[in-house]
């Protein structure tokens, strides 16, 4: 019984250490140039993102205003999450190309932003990435 308790305590400690390491890597990734450049290019409004322990993900605007990711519009939230995916993928691939699958990723974005989003996705294909984009929207197609 003592060995069982000690094993569980040790397992909990190891999991906590892994969680802290992962949180550090995520925070570093959120501050990376790949992510911030992607965020700025896709949203045209936000220049950074950070994780706040009590609030969650926070977007930082060009004017240094902060917005909780969960409280911005659906379109802005989806754009920020797309920027995160592209930024983290770019970091992980270290300059190599890969593929990404998007399923109506722009459906909640307003019309003026959709053109920019399509241009951004086309620009990553010009860098060798393959993009699979599924949509039911004739305007995007």
Secondary structure, DSSP 8 states (H G I E B T S, - for coil): -HHHHHHHHHHHHHHHHHHHHHHHHHHHHHTSHHHHHHHHHHHSSEEEEEEETTTEEEEEETTS-EEEGGGS-HHHHHHHHHHHHHHHHHHHHTT---EEEEESTTTTS-HHHHHHHHHHHHHHHTTT-EEEEE---TTT-
